[in-house]
């Protein structure tokens, strides 16, 4: 049983090695909403850090 537990992952990996490659995926641009969310999160985080630093003084 113990040999079987170690053998199964190696068999799965070897089958993956012989599989055909995936077709190339279309890249998704990070424009518009995602960039705006990242900027808003950075601004909110910096505001929280600034307020916490002011409260400590």
mmCIF file of the N, C-alpha and C atoms, coordinates in Angstrom:
data_MODEL
# 
_entry.id   MODEL 
# 
loop_
_atom_site.group_PDB 
_atom_site.id 
_atom_site.type_symbol 
_atom_site.label_atom_id 
_atom_site.label_alt_id 
_atom_site.label_comp_id 
_atom_site.label_asym_id 
_atom_site.label_entity_id 
_atom_site.label_seq_id 
_atom_site.pdbx_PDB_ins_code 
_atom_site.Cartn_x 
_atom_site.Cartn_y 
_atom_site.Cartn_z 
_atom_site.occupancy 
_atom_site.B_iso_or_equiv 
_atom_site.pdbx_formal_charge 
_atom_site.auth_seq_id 
_atom_site.auth_comp_id 
_atom_site.auth_asym_id 
_atom_site.auth_atom_id 
_atom_site.pdbx_PDB_model_num 
ATOM 1   N N  . UNK A 1 1  ? 0.823   -1.188 0.000   1.00 0.00 ? 1  UNK A N  1 
ATOM 2   C CA . UNK A 1 1  ? 0.000   0.000  0.000   1.00 0.00 ? 1  UNK A CA 1 
ATOM 3   C C  . UNK A 1 1  ? 0.866   1.251  0.000   1.00 0.00 ? 1  UNK A C  1 
ATOM 4   N N  . UNK A 1 2  ? 1.954   1.215  0.758   1.00 0.00 ? 2  UNK A N  1 
ATOM 5   C CA . UNK A 1 2  ? 2.826   2.383  0.843   1.00 0.00 ? 2  UNK A CA 1 
ATOM 6   C C  . UNK A 1 2  ? 3.490   2.671  -0.501  1.00 0.00 ? 2  UNK A C  1 
ATOM 7   N N  . UNK A 1 3  ? 3.870   1.612  -1.230  1.00 0.00 ? 3  UNK A N  1 
ATOM 8   C CA . UNK A 1 3  ? 4.475   1.796  -2.542  1.00 0.00 ? 3  UNK A CA 1 
ATOM 9   C C  . UNK A 1 3  ? 3.478   2.410  -3.510  1.00 0.00 ? 3  UNK A C  1 
ATOM 10  N N  . UNK A 1 4  ? 2.218   2.031  -3.379  1.00 0.00 ? 4  UNK A N  1 
ATOM 11  C CA . UNK A 1 4  ? 1.181   2.546  -4.262  1.00 0.00 ? 4  UNK A CA 1 
ATOM 12  C C  . UNK A 1 4  ? 0.977   4.043  -4.041  1.00 0.00 ? 4  UNK A C  1 
ATOM 13  N N  . UNK A 1 5  ? 1.059   4.488  -2.796  1.00 0.00 ? 5  UNK A N  1 
ATOM 14  C CA . UNK A 1 5  ? 0.893   5.906  -2.488  1.00 0.00 ? 5  UNK A CA 1 
ATOM 15  C C  . UNK A 1 5  ? 2.000   6.732  -3.140  1.00 0.00 ? 5  UNK A C  1 
ATOM 16  N N  . UNK A 1 6  ? 3.214   6.210  -3.191  1.00 0.00 ? 6  UNK A N  1 
ATOM 17  C CA . UNK A 1 6  ? 4.317   6.924  -3.819  1.00 0.00 ? 6  UNK A CA 1 
ATOM 18  C C  . UNK A 1 6  ? 4.325   6.757  -5.332  1.00 0.00 ? 6  UNK A C  1 
ATOM 19  N N  . UNK A 1 7  ? 3.754   5.689  -5.843  1.00 0.00 ? 7  UNK A N  1 
ATOM 20  C CA . UNK A 1 7  ? 3.776   5.406  -7.272  1.00 0.00 ? 7  UNK A CA 1 
ATOM 21  C C  . UNK A 1 7  ? 2.757   6.245  -8.041  1.00 0.00 ? 7  UNK A C  1 
ATOM 22  N N  . UNK A 1 8  ? 1.597   6.477  -7.471  1.00 0.00 ? 8  UNK A N  1 
ATOM 23  C CA . UNK A 1 8  ? 0.523   7.188  -8.179  1.00 0.00 ? 8  UNK A CA 1 
ATOM 24  C C  . UNK A 1 8  ? 0.936   8.610  -8.576  1.00 0.00 ? 8  UNK A C  1 
ATOM 25  N N  . UNK A 1 9  ? 1.519   9.421  -7.692  1.00 0.00 ? 9  UNK A N  1 
ATOM 26  C CA . UNK A 1 9  ? 1.921   10.773 -8.139  1.00 0.00 ? 9  UNK A CA 1 
ATOM 27  C C  . UNK A 1 9  ? 2.941   10.751 -9.278  1.00 0.00 ? 9  UNK A C  1 
ATOM 28  N N  . UNK A 1 10 ? 3.862   9.809  -9.255  1.00 0.00 ? 10 UNK A N  1 
ATOM 29  C CA . UNK A 1 10 ? 4.853   9.739  -10.325 1.00 0.00 ? 10 UNK A CA 1 
ATOM 30  C C  . UNK A 1 10 ? 4.212   9.322  -11.647 1.00 0.00 ? 10 UNK A C  1 
ATOM 31  N N  . UNK A 1 11 ? 3.216   8.468  -11.603 1.00 0.00 ? 11 UNK A N  1 
ATOM 32  C CA . UNK A 1 11 ? 2.502   8.099  -12.826 1.00 0.00 ? 11 UNK A CA 1 
ATOM 33  C C  . UNK A 1 11 ? 1.734   9.290  -13.381 1.00 0.00 ? 11 UNK A C  1 
ATOM 34  N N  . UNK A 1 12 ? 1.099   10.052 -12.519 1.00 0.00 ? 12 UNK A N  1 
ATOM 35  C CA . UNK A 1 12 ? 0.346   11.229 -12.971 1.00 0.00 ? 12 UNK A CA 1 
ATOM 36  C C  . UNK A 1 12 ? 1.295   12.249 -13.596 1.00 0.00 ? 12 UNK A C  1 
ATOM 37  N N  . UNK A 1 13 ? 2.457   12.452 -12.984 1.00 0.00 ? 13 UNK A N  1 
ATOM 38  C CA . UNK A 1 13 ? 3.426   13.404 -13.516 1.00 0.00 ? 13 UNK A CA 1 
ATOM 39  C C  . UNK A 1 13 ? 3.940   12.935 -14.872 1.00 0.00 ? 13 UNK A C  1 
ATOM 40  N N  . UNK A 1 14 ? 4.174   11.648 -15.032 1.00 0.00 ? 14 UNK A N  1 
ATOM 41  C CA . UNK A 1 14 ? 4.683   11.159 -16.303 1.00 0.00 ? 14 UNK A CA 1 
ATOM 42  C C  . UNK A 1 14 ? 3.628   11.300 -17.397 1.00 0.00 ? 14 UNK A C  1 
ATOM 43  N N  . UNK A 1 15 ? 2.351   11.112 -17.091 1.00 0.00 ? 15 UNK A N  1 
ATOM 44  C CA . UNK A 1 15 ? 1.312   11.308 -18.100 1.00 0.00 ? 15 UNK A CA 1 
ATOM 45  C C  . UNK A 1 15 ? 1.228   12.774 -18.498 1.00 0.00 ? 15 UNK A C  1 
ATOM 46  N N  . UNK A 1 16 ? 1.424   13.667 -17.553 1.00 0.00 ? 16 UNK A N  1 
ATOM 47  C CA . UNK A 1 16 ? 1.408   15.093 -17.863 1.00 0.00 ? 16 UNK A CA 1 
ATOM 48  C C  . UNK A 1 16 ? 2.576   15.452 -18.773 1.00 0.00 ? 16 UNK A C  1 
ATOM 49  N N  . UNK A 1 17 ? 3.672   14.762 -18.636 1.00 0.00 ? 17 UNK A N  1 
ATOM 50  C CA . UNK A 1 17 ? 4.830   15.032 -19.480 1.00 0.00 ? 17 UNK A CA 1 
ATOM 51  C C  . UNK A 1 17 ? 4.586   14.671 -20.927 1.00 0.00 ? 17 UNK A C  1 
ATOM 52  N N  . UNK A 1 18 ? 3.743   13.693 -21.200 1.00 0.00 ? 18 UNK A N  1 
ATOM 53  C CA . UNK A 1 18 ? 3.455   13.276 -22.560 1.00 0.00 ? 18 UNK A CA 1 
ATOM 54  C C  . UNK A 1 18 ? 2.220   13.973 -23.137 1.00 0.00 ? 18 UNK A C  1 
ATOM 55  N N  . UNK A 1 19 ? 1.564   14.805 -22.361 1.00 0.00 ? 19 UNK A N  1 
ATOM 56  C CA . UNK A 1 19 ? 0.363   15.485 -22.838 1.00 0.00 ? 19 UNK A CA 1 
ATOM 57  C C  . UNK A 1 19 ? 0.735   16.563 -23.851 1.00 0.00 ? 19 UNK A C  1 
ATOM 58  N N  . UNK A 1 20 ? -0.209  16.893 -24.705 1.00 0.00 ? 20 UNK A N  1 
ATOM 59  C CA . UNK A 1 20 ? 0.026   17.943 -25.690 1.00 0.00 ? 20 UNK A CA 1 
ATOM 60  C C  . UNK A 1 20 ? 0.009   19.296 -24.991 1.00 0.00 ? 20 UNK A C  1 
ATOM 61  N N  . UNK A 1 21 ? 0.806   20.227 -25.490 1.00 0.00 ? 21 UNK A N  1 
ATOM 62  C CA . UNK A 1 21 ? 0.829   21.542 -24.856 1.00 0.00 ? 21 UNK A CA 1 
ATOM 63  C C  . UNK A 1 21 ? -0.483  22.287 -25.085 1.00 0.00 ? 21 UNK A C  1 
ATOM 64  N N  . UNK A 1 22 ? -0.803  23.170 -24.162 1.00 0.00 ? 22 UNK A N  1 
ATOM 65  C CA . UNK A 1 22 ? -2.013  23.981 -24.286 1.00 0.00 ? 22 UNK A CA 1 
ATOM 66  C C  . UNK A 1 22 ? -1.829  25.025 -25.372 1.00 0.00 ? 22 UNK A C  1 
ATOM 67  N N  . UNK A 1 23 ? -2.901  25.416 -26.025 1.00 0.00 ? 23 UNK A N  1 
ATOM 68  C CA . UNK A 1 23 ? -2.766  26.512 -26.985 1.00 0.00 ? 23 UNK A CA 1 
ATOM 69  C C  . UNK A 1 23 ? -2.447  27.805 -26.240 1.00 0.00 ? 23 UNK A C  1 
ATOM 70  N N  . UNK A 1 24 ? -1.725  28.707 -26.887 1.00 0.00 ? 24 UNK A N  1 
ATOM 71  C CA . UNK A 1 24 ? -1.371  29.949 -26.182 1.00 0.00 ? 24 UNK A CA 1 
ATOM 72  C C  . UNK A 1 24 ? -2.621  30.735 -25.815 1.00 0.00 ? 24 UNK A C  1 
ATOM 73  N N  . UNK A 1 25 ? -2.628  31.233 -24.600 1.00 0.00 ? 25 UNK A N  1 
ATOM 74  C CA . UNK A 1 25 ? -3.779  31.993 -24.131 1.00 0.00 ? 25 UNK A CA 1 
ATOM 75  C C  . UNK A 1 25 ? -3.634  33.456 -24.544 1.00 0.00 ? 25 UNK A C  1 
ATOM 76  N N  . UNK A 1 26 ? -4.741  34.107 -24.646 1.00 0.00 ? 26 UNK A N  1 
ATOM 77  C CA . UNK A 1 26 ? -4.746  35.517 -25.003 1.00 0.00 ? 26 UNK A CA 1 
ATOM 78  C C  . UNK A 1 26 ? -4.427  36.322 -23.746 1.00 0.00 ? 26 UNK A C  1 
ATOM 79  N N  . UNK A 1 27 ? -3.407  37.175 -23.784 1.00 0.00 ? 27 UNK A N  1 
ATOM 80  C CA . UNK A 1 27 ? -3.077  37.955 -22.583 1.00 0.00 ? 27 UNK A CA 1 
ATOM 81  C C  . UNK A 1 27 ? -4.172  38.961 -22.271 1.00 0.00 ? 27 UNK A C  1 
ATOM 82  N N  . UNK A 1 28 ? -4.422  39.138 -20.993 1.00 0.00 ? 28 UNK A N  1 
ATOM 83  C CA . UNK A 1 28 ? -5.444  40.074 -20.539 1.00 0.00 ? 28 UNK A CA 1 
ATOM 84  C C  . UNK A 1 28 ? -4.755  41.352 -20.073 1.00 0.00 ? 28 UNK A C  1 
ATOM 85  N N  . UNK A 1 29 ? -5.068  42.478 -20.699 1.00 0.00 ? 29 UNK A N  1 
ATOM 86  C CA . UNK A 1 29 ? -4.416  43.726 -20.275 1.00 0.00 ? 29 UNK A CA 1 
ATOM 87  C C  . UNK A 1 29 ? -4.957  44.199 -18.923 1.00 0.00 ? 29 UNK A C  1 
ATOM 88  N N  . UNK A 1 30 ? -4.092  44.771 -18.132 1.00 0.00 ? 30 UNK A N  1 
ATOM 89  C CA . UNK A 1 30 ? -4.496  45.307 -16.830 1.00 0.00 ? 30 UNK A CA 1 
ATOM 90  C C  . UNK A 1 30 ? -4.782  46.797 -16.986 1.00 0.00 ? 30 UNK A C  1 
ATOM 91  N N  . UNK A 1 31 ? -5.847  47.102 -17.671 1.00 0.00 ? 31 UNK A N  1 
ATOM 92  C CA . UNK A 1 31 ? -6.213  48.499 -17.894 1.00 0.00 ? 31 UNK A CA 1 
ATOM 93  C C  . UNK A 1 31 ? -7.538  48.795 -17.228 1.00 0.00 ? 31 UNK A C  1 
ATOM 94  N N  . UNK A 1 32 ? -7.785  50.057 -17.034 1.00 0.00 ? 32 UNK A N  1 
ATOM 95  C CA . UNK A 1 32 ? -9.094  50.491 -16.584 1.00 0.00 ? 32 UNK A CA 1 
ATOM 96  C C  . UNK A 1 32 ? -9.374  50.163 -15.142 1.00 0.00 ? 32 UNK A C  1 
ATOM 97  N N  . UNK A 1 33 ? -10.323 49.243 -14.909 1.00 0.00 ? 33 UNK A N  1 
ATOM 98  C CA . UNK A 1 33 ? -10.840 48.977 -13.574 1.00 0.00 ? 33 UNK A CA 1 
ATOM 99  C C  . UNK A 1 33 ? -9.823  48.408 -12.614 1.00 0.00 ? 33 UNK A C  1 
ATOM 100 N N  . UNK A 1 34 ? -8.974  47.502 -13.088 1.00 0.00 ? 34 UNK A N  1 
ATOM 101 C CA . UNK A 1 34 ? -8.010  46.861 -12.183 1.00 0.00 ? 34 UNK A CA 1 
ATOM 102 C C  . UNK A 1 34 ? -6.986  47.880 -11.691 1.00 0.00 ? 34 UNK A C  1 
ATOM 103 N N  . UNK A 1 35 ? -6.507  48.714 -12.594 1.00 0.00 ? 35 UNK A N  1 
ATOM 104 C CA . UNK A 1 35 ? -5.526  49.727 -12.208 1.00 0.00 ? 35 UNK A CA 1 
ATOM 105 C C  . UNK A 1 35 ? -6.165  50.727 -11.246 1.00 0.00 ? 35 UNK A C  1 
ATOM 106 N N  . UNK A 1 36 ? -7.418  51.108 -11.508 1.00 0.00 ? 36 UNK A N  1 
ATOM 107 C CA . UNK A 1 36 ? -8.110  52.043 -10.618 1.00 0.00 ? 36 UNK A CA 1 
ATOM 108 C C  . UNK A 1 36 ? -8.281  51.432 -9.234  1.00 0.00 ? 36 UNK A C  1 
ATOM 109 N N  . UNK A 1 37 ? -8.621  50.153 -9.161  1.00 0.00 ? 37 UNK A N  1 
ATOM 110 C CA . UNK A 1 37 ? -8.764  49.489 -7.858  1.00 0.00 ? 37 UNK A CA 1 
ATOM 111 C C  . UNK A 1 37 ? -7.428  49.422 -7.123  1.00 0.00 ? 37 UNK A C  1 
ATOM 112 N N  . UNK A 1 38 ? -6.350  49.139 -7.838  1.00 0.00 ? 38 UNK A N  1 
ATOM 113 C CA . UNK A 1 38 ? -5.036  49.100 -7.202  1.00 0.00 ? 38 UNK A CA 1 
ATOM 114 C C  . UNK A 1 38 ? -4.640  50.469 -6.657  1.00 0.00 ? 38 UNK A C  1 
ATOM 115 N N  . UNK A 1 39 ? -4.893  51.511 -7.439  1.00 0.00 ? 39 UNK A N  1 
ATOM 116 C CA . UNK A 1 39 ? -4.563  52.864 -6.975  1.00 0.00 ? 39 UNK A CA 1 
ATOM 117 C C  . UNK A 1 39 ? -5.421  53.265 -5.786  1.00 0.00 ? 39 UNK A C  1 
ATOM 118 N N  . UNK A 1 40 ? -6.712  52.925 -5.834  1.00 0.00 ? 40 UNK A N  1 
ATOM 119 C CA . UNK A 1 40 ? -7.595  53.257 -4.716  1.00 0.00 ? 40 UNK A CA 1 
ATOM 120 C C  . UNK A 1 40 ? -7.162  52.508 -3.455  1.00 0.00 ? 40 UNK A C  1 
ATOM 121 N N  . UNK A 1 41 ? -6.772  51.253 -3.587  1.00 0.00 ? 41 UNK A N  1 
ATOM 122 C CA . UNK A 1 41 ? -6.303  50.480 -2.437  1.00 0.00 ? 41 UNK A CA 1 
ATOM 123 C C  . UNK A 1 41 ? -5.017  51.050 -1.870  1.00 0.00 ? 41 UNK A C  1 
ATOM 124 N N  . UNK A 1 42 ? -4.107  51.467 -2.746  1.00 0.00 ? 42 UNK A N  1 
ATOM 125 C CA . UNK A 1 42 ? -2.853  52.065 -2.269  1.00 0.00 ? 42 UNK A CA 1 
ATOM 126 C C  . UNK A 1 42 ? -3.116  53.384 -1.553  1.00 0.00 ? 42 UNK A C  1 
ATOM 127 N N  . UNK A 1 43 ? -4.037  54.190 -2.085  1.00 0.00 ? 43 UNK A N  1 
ATOM 128 C CA . UNK A 1 43 ? -4.359  55.466 -1.448  1.00 0.00 ? 43 UNK A CA 1 
ATOM 129 C C  . UNK A 1 43 ? -5.015  55.244 -0.094  1.00 0.00 ? 43 UNK A C  1 
ATOM 130 N N  . UNK A 1 44 ? -5.943  54.296 -0.019  1.00 0.00 ? 44 UNK A N  1 
ATOM 131 C CA . UNK A 1 44 ? -6.628  54.009 1.246   1.00 0.00 ? 44 UNK A CA 1 
ATOM 132 C C  . UNK A 1 44 ? -5.639  53.470 2.282   1.00 0.00 ? 44 UNK A C  1 
ATOM 133 N N  . UNK A 1 45 ? -4.755  52.586 1.864   1.00 0.00 ? 45 UNK A N  1 
ATOM 134 C CA . UNK A 1 45 ? -3.762  52.038 2.783   1.00 0.00 ? 45 UNK A CA 1 
ATOM 135 C C  . UNK A 1 45 ? -2.800  53.097 3.291   1.00 0.00 ? 45 UNK A C  1 
ATOM 136 N N  . UNK A 1 46 ? -2.372  53.992 2.401   1.00 0.00 ? 46 UNK A N  1 
ATOM 137 C CA . UNK A 1 46 ? -1.463  55.051 2.857   1.00 0.00 ? 46 UNK A CA 1 
ATOM 138 C C  . UNK A 1 46 ? -2.174  56.012 3.795   1.00 0.00 ? 46 UNK A C  1 
ATOM 139 N N  . UNK A 1 47 ? -3.465  56.268 3.559   1.00 0.00 ? 47 UNK A N  1 
ATOM 140 C CA . UNK A 1 47 ? -4.237  57.135 4.467   1.00 0.00 ? 47 UNK A CA 1 
ATOM 141 C C  . UNK A 1 47 ? -4.338  56.498 5.852   1.00 0.00 ? 47 UNK A C  1 
ATOM 142 N N  . UNK A 1 48 ? -4.611  55.173 5.899   1.00 0.00 ? 48 UNK A N  1 
ATOM 143 C CA . UNK A 1 48 ? -4.705  54.478 7.193   1.00 0.00 ? 48 UNK A CA 1 
ATOM 144 C C  . UNK A 1 48 ? -3.364  54.500 7.926   1.00 0.00 ? 48 UNK A C  1 
ATOM 145 N N  . UNK A 1 49 ? -2.281  54.280 7.223   1.00 0.00 ? 49 UNK A N  1 
ATOM 146 C CA . UNK A 1 49 ? -0.957  54.289 7.841   1.00 0.00 ? 49 UNK A CA 1 
ATOM 147 C C  . UNK A 1 49 ? -0.644  55.686 8.367   1.00 0.00 ? 49 UNK A C  1 
ATOM 148 N N  . UNK A 1 50 ? -0.964  56.720 7.579   1.00 0.00 ? 50 UNK A N  1 
ATOM 149 C CA . UNK A 1 50 ? -0.711  58.099 7.998   1.00 0.00 ? 50 UNK A CA 1 
ATOM 150 C C  . UNK A 1 50 ? -1.501  58.436 9.261   1.00 0.00 ? 50 UNK A C  1 
ATOM 151 N N  . UNK A 1 51 ? -2.780  58.037 9.312   1.00 0.00 ? 51 UNK A N  1 
ATOM 152 C CA . UNK A 1 51 ? -3.599  58.324 10.502  1.00 0.00 ? 51 UNK A CA 1 
ATOM 153 C C  . UNK A 1 51 ? -3.088  57.563 11.725  1.00 0.00 ? 51 UNK A C  1 
ATOM 154 N N  . UNK A 1 52 ? -2.682  56.300 11.537  1.00 0.00 ? 52 UNK A N  1 
ATOM 155 C CA . UNK A 1 52 ? -2.154  55.519 12.666  1.00 0.00 ? 52 UNK A CA 1 
ATOM 156 C C  . UNK A 1 52 ? -0.865  56.128 13.200  1.00 0.00 ? 52 UNK A C  1 
ATOM 157 N N  . UNK A 1 53 ? -0.040  56.647 12.320  1.00 0.00 ? 53 UNK A N  1 
ATOM 158 C CA . UNK A 1 53 ? 1.212   57.282 12.762  1.00 0.00 ? 53 UNK A CA 1 
ATOM 159 C C  . UNK A 1 53 ? 0.922   58.581 13.511  1.00 0.00 ? 53 UNK A C  1 
ATOM 160 N N  . UNK A 1 54 ? -0.096  59.312 13.098  1.00 0.00 ? 54 UNK A N  1 
ATOM 161 C CA . UNK A 1 54 ? -0.447  60.547 13.795  1.00 0.00 ? 54 UNK A CA 1 
ATOM 162 C C  . UNK A 1 54 ? -1.005  60.248 15.176  1.00 0.00 ? 54 UNK A C  1 
ATOM 163 N N  . UNK A 1 55 ? -1.756  59.178 15.335  1.00 0.00 ? 55 UNK A N  1 
ATOM 164 C CA . UNK A 1 55 ? -2.347  58.830 16.624  1.00 0.00 ? 55 UNK A CA 1 
ATOM 165 C C  . UNK A 1 55 ? -1.293  58.378 17.634  1.00 0.00 ? 55 UNK A C  1 
ATOM 166 N N  . UNK A 1 56 ? -0.168  57.833 17.149  1.00 0.00 ? 56 UNK A N  1 
ATOM 167 C CA . UNK A 1 56 ? 0.887   57.353 18.043  1.00 0.00 ? 56 UNK A CA 1 
ATOM 168 C C  . UNK A 1 56 ? 1.691   58.492 18.629  1.00 0.00 ? 56 UNK A C  1 
ATOM 169 N N  . UNK A 1 57 ? 1.739   59.621 17.954  1.00 0.00 ? 57 UNK A N  1 
ATOM 170 C CA . UNK A 1 57 ? 2.568   60.752 18.401  1.00 0.00 ? 57 UNK A CA 1 
ATOM 171 C C  . UNK A 1 57 ? 1.910   61.503 19.520  1.00 0.00 ? 57 UNK A C  1 
# 
